[in-house]
Amino acid sequence: MYQVRAYNLKHSYDISKILEAYRRLRQKAVDEIWAKIRWIEKQDRKERKRLIPIIPKDNNFKNHYLRNLSMEGWSYSKHYADSAIKQAYSMLKSWRRNHLRGERSREKPLVKKRFVRIKETLYTFKHGKIKVSIKPYKEYLEFDVSKAWFLNRIKGEMGELILNEKYLTVTFRFKRKQETEGKIAWDCNEKSLDGSE
């Protein structure tokens, strides 16, 4: 079992271009996935017919078509495209869950927030400095965290970074020791999580 902690570092970089490009890339991915959603008619528990959205999970669509489309005209590091696709899927899964609960309409979600999720393959951490790749071999951002108040308190490994106009959010994950007595079985349903010993 892992625990994650996040800490914010203020920065003064002008990163509006990559933030907007990444926002547009996420919207492009949402648009493409949305176009492939199938609506299937099903009956609910009260015997009412309703349309259920099925989000495409086909690996060929996800890992080839969507990635290749995302790379067209993309001048930043390639791994941002993978991150944007992952974010688009996460956003649509959340929309689907809320739609099935009756909390969201059938309208396509719009990507409004400007931030970048930085995978571990896009940065290095050495000698108290985080170096983030923006454009491969051309453009980097460097953050000195050697004197950050949280650095000596954390014993875990650094995870994903989140970059917005004012802050770099640094996440750390570490294993949490948890002793258990006996065993428990979990049944994960669409609307409930049931456990029994």
VOSEBA-99696 format. One record per residue: residue in one letter; y, z negated, x of N, C-alpha, C in turn. Coordinates in steps of 0.2 Angstrom, whole numbers, plus 5000, padded with zeros to 4 digits. Example, Ala and Ser with C-alpha at 12.3 -4.5 7.8 and 13.67 -1.06 7.14 Angstrom:
<atoms>
A497249615066497849615062498449615066/S498949655064499549645068500049615064/
</atoms>
This chain:
<atoms>
M499450005004500050005000500650005004/Y501150045003501750055007502350025003/Q502849995007503449975004503950025008/V504450045004505050085007505650045006/R506050045012506750015011507250075014/A507850075011508350125012508950095014/Y509350125019509950095022510450155022/N511050145020511650195021512050185027/L512150245030512650255036513150295033/K513850275034514350315032514450365038/H514650435036514850485041515450515039/S515750555044516350595043516250675043/Y515650695043515450765044515750805038/D515950865039516050915033515450955032/I515050935027514450965026514450995019/S514951015016515051045009514651105009/K514651145014514251215014513551205013/I513251165017512451155016512351115010/L512751075007512651035001512651084995/E513151124995513151174990512551224990/A512451254996511851294997511251264995/Y511051204996510451174995510451154987/R511051144984511051134977510851194973/R511151254976511051324973510251334974/L510051324979509251334981508851294976/R509051234975508651194970508651224963/Q509251244961509351274954508951344954/K508951384959508551444960507851434958/A507551374962506851364961506751334954/V507151294951507151274944507051334939/D507551384940507551444936506951484936/E506651484942506051524943505451494940/I505351424941504851384938504951384931/W505551374928505651374921505451444918/A505551494921505351564918504651574918/K504251534921503451534921503151484917/I503551434914503351384910502951414903/R502351394902502051414896502151364891/W502251384884502351334879501651344874/I501251284874500651284870500751244864/E500551274859500551234852499951184852/K500151124851499551074850499751024844/Q499250984842499350934837499450874840/D499950834838499950764841499550714836/R499550654838499150604834499250594827/K499850614825500050614818499950684814/E499550724818499350794815499950834814/R500450824818501050874818500950924824/K501150984822501151034828501751034832/R501651034838502251034843502051084849/L502651104852502551144858502551104864/I502051114868501951074874502151114880/P502651104885502751144891502251134896/I501951184899501451184904501851214910/I501951174915502251194922501751224926/P501951284929501451324933501351284940/K500651274941500451244947500151284952/D500051354951499751404955499951404962/N499551394967499751384974500051454976/N499851504974500051574976500851574974/F500951554968501651554965502051504969/K501851444970502251394973502351404980/N501751424984501851424991502051494994/H501951544990502051614993502651644989/Y502651654983503151684979503851644979/L503751584977504351544977504651524984/R504251514989504551504995504851564998/N504551624997504751695000505451704996/L505451694990506151704986506651654988/S506451594990506951544992507251564999/M506851595003507051615010507551675010/E507551715005508051775005508751745005/G509051775011509751755012509851685014/W509351645016509451575018509551575025/S510051545027510251545034510151475038/Y509951425034509851365036509051355038/S508951295041508251285043507751295037/K507151325039506651345034506451285030/H506351235033505951175029506451155023/Y507051165023507451145018507251185011/A506951245012506751285006506151245003/D505651215007505051175005505351115001/S505851085004506051025001506451034994/A506751094994507151114988506551124982/I506051164984505551174979505151114977/K505051064981504751004979505250964975/Q505850964976506350934972506450964965/A506351034965506351064958505751054954/Y505151044957504551024953504650954951/S504950914955504950844953505450834947/M506050874947506550874942506250894935/L505850954936505550984930504950934927/K504550904931504050854929504350794925/S504950774928505350714925505650744918/W505850804918506150834911505550834906/R504950864909504350874904504150804901/R504150754905503950684903504450664898/N505050664899505550644894505650694888/H505450754889505450804883504850784878/L504250764881503750744877503850674873/R504250634876504450574873505050584868/G505250644867505850654863506550644865/E506550624872507150604875507550664878/R507250724879507650784881507550844877/S508050884876507950944872507550994876/R507451054873507051114876507551154881/E508151134882508551164887508351154894/K508451204898508351204905508751154909/P508451114913508951064917509351104922/L509951074923510451104928510451054934/V510451084940510551044946511251034947/K511550974947512250954947512350914954/K511950874955512050824961512050864968/R512450844972512450884979512250834984/F511650844986511350804992510750844995/V510550825001510050865004509450815006/R508850825004508250785006508050815013/I508050775018507850795025507150775027/K506650815027505950805029505950785036/E505350745038505350725044505250775049/T505150835047505050895052505750925054/L506250895050506950925051507350875056/Y507150825058507550775062507150745068/T507450725073507150685078507550615079/F507150565081507450505082507250475089/K507750475093507650455100508250415103/H508150365107508650325110509150305105/G508950285099509450265094509850315091/K509650375092510050435089509650475084/I509850495078509550535074509850605074/K509450655076509750725077509450765071/V509850795067509650825061509750905062/S509250945061509351015061509651045055/I510151085056510551115050510351195051/K510451225056510251295058509851295064/P509251315064508851315070509151335076/Y509151295081509451315088510151325088/K510551315083511251335082511651275080/E511451235075511851185072511451125071/Y511751065073511450995072511950945070/L511750895067512150835066511850775070/E512250735073511950685076512250615074/F511850565072512050505070511750445075/D512250415077512050355082511950295078/V511350275078511150215074510950155078/S511050165085510850115090511150045089/K511750045085512049975084512049965077/A511649995073511549985066511249915064/W511549875060511349805059510649805056/F510349855053509649855050509149875055/L509349905061508849935065508349885068/N508549825070508049775073507649735068/R507849745062507549705057506949745054/I506849805055506349855052505849865057/K505249855055504649865060504249925058/G504449955052504050015050504250085053/E504050135050504250205053504750235049/M505150275052505650305048505350365044/G505650365038505350425033505850475032/E505950495026506350545024507050525024/L507550575025508250555025508550595019/I509150565017509450595011510250595014/L510550655013511150665016511650685010/N512150655009512650675004513350675008/E513950695004514550705007514850645011/K514650585009514850525013514350485017/Y513750485015513250445018512550485020/L512250455025511550475027511150415025/T510650425021510250365019509650375023/V509450325026508850315031508350275027/T507750305027507250265024506650245029/F506450185028505850165032505250145028/R504650155030504150135026503650095030/F503350045027502850005031502349985027/K501749965029501149945026501349875024/R501149855017501249795015500549765014/K500449705017499849665017499749635010/Q499249645007499149625000498349605000/E498249534999497549514998497449514991/T496849534989496549544982495949504981/E495849474976495249444974494849484968/G494249504969493949544964494149614964/K493949654959494149724958494449734952/I494849794951495149804945495149884944/A495049904938495049984937495650004933/W495950054935496550074931496450144928/D496650154922496650214918497350234917/C497450294920498150314919498250374914/N498550354908498650394903499350424902/E499450474898500150504898500650454896/K500450404891500950354889500850284891/S500250274894500150204896499750194902/L499750134905499350124911498950064910/D498250074909497850014907497349994912/G497249924913496849904918496349854916/S495849844919495249794917494949774924/E494749714923494349684929493649684928/
</atoms>
